[in-house]
Amino acid sequence: MHGILDERARLLAPDHVVPLRQAHVWKAAKTWTRAYENDPEMQYLRMSHKQSGLEKAMDRVVMAALMSLLRKRRIALTVDDGTAFVFAANWSPRPSGYRDHTNSDFHSAEENSVVGAAQELEDKTKKAIENSLGDRVKDMVTIMILATDPESRGRGYGGSLLDAVTCLADVMGQSSWLTSSNVANTEFYRIHGFKPVADVVLGDDNPKWHERPVVVKLMVRAPHGRIA
C-alpha cells in the first residue's frame, strides 16, 4: 500500500495495526501456512494431500516471496509483526499464486488433478463475480488474504485488521468483497458486515474428488457511510 491510501489506513487503524514491513514477511508466511493448513478450499486445491514438513517449508518460502512483492502494491497490514495480517486491494482479479502456488509441491502423477482444481476455482469464482457483482466489482475493495496464527486467535487481531480495511473502504465510499470456505470464518465475516451473495461449489463434478463438495461463499460488505 502506498501514497494517500497508506496514510489514511495508518490514521484510521488502531495503534496495534501497522503496515506490513519486509521484516514481518517471514513470520507472516509462517502464519499463512499454519492458518490455512486445514482450510476447506486449500484442502480441495491440494486434493486432500497431507503435506510433508519439506512441502510446508517450501510453501513458506514461496509465500514469503509473494508477500514481499504484494506488500509494495497492495494494502498490507499486520498485528504483532506478522502474527496476523491482511492483504487487500482496490480491485484486482483473484490473486494468482497465493493459494494455488502449491501446485509445484506435488509429484507429476498428481499434477493434472491439482492444476485442474485450481483452474476450477478460478473459473467458478470469476463466473460468480460476473453474475453477482458485474462491473461494479471494479469499484470495490478486495480482501485478498486475512490470516491469524492459530495460537493467537480469539484476541481480536483478525477483526482489527478487517475493520481497518473496511473503515478505509467506508472513507472511500466503496463496497468490499471476499471469499470464505470455512463456516467459522463465514460467521466472523457476517459479524463484520459481510453478507453472502453467491456460492462457488467445488468438486461437485470432479471425479477425482471423493469427499463432499466444498462451498466457497462470495461475500460483500456495503460501505457504512463516509467518515469525516
PyMOL commands that set and color helices and strands:
alter all, ss='L'
color gray80, all
select helices_A, chain A and resi 3-12+22-35+40-45+53-70+80-82+100-105+108-132+134-139+150-152+157-172+183-191
alter helices_A, ss='H'
color red, helices_A
select strands_A, chain A and resi 17-19+75-79+84-90+141-148+176-180+195-202+214-221
alter strands_A, ss='S'
color yellow, strands_A
deselect
rebuild
show_as cartoon
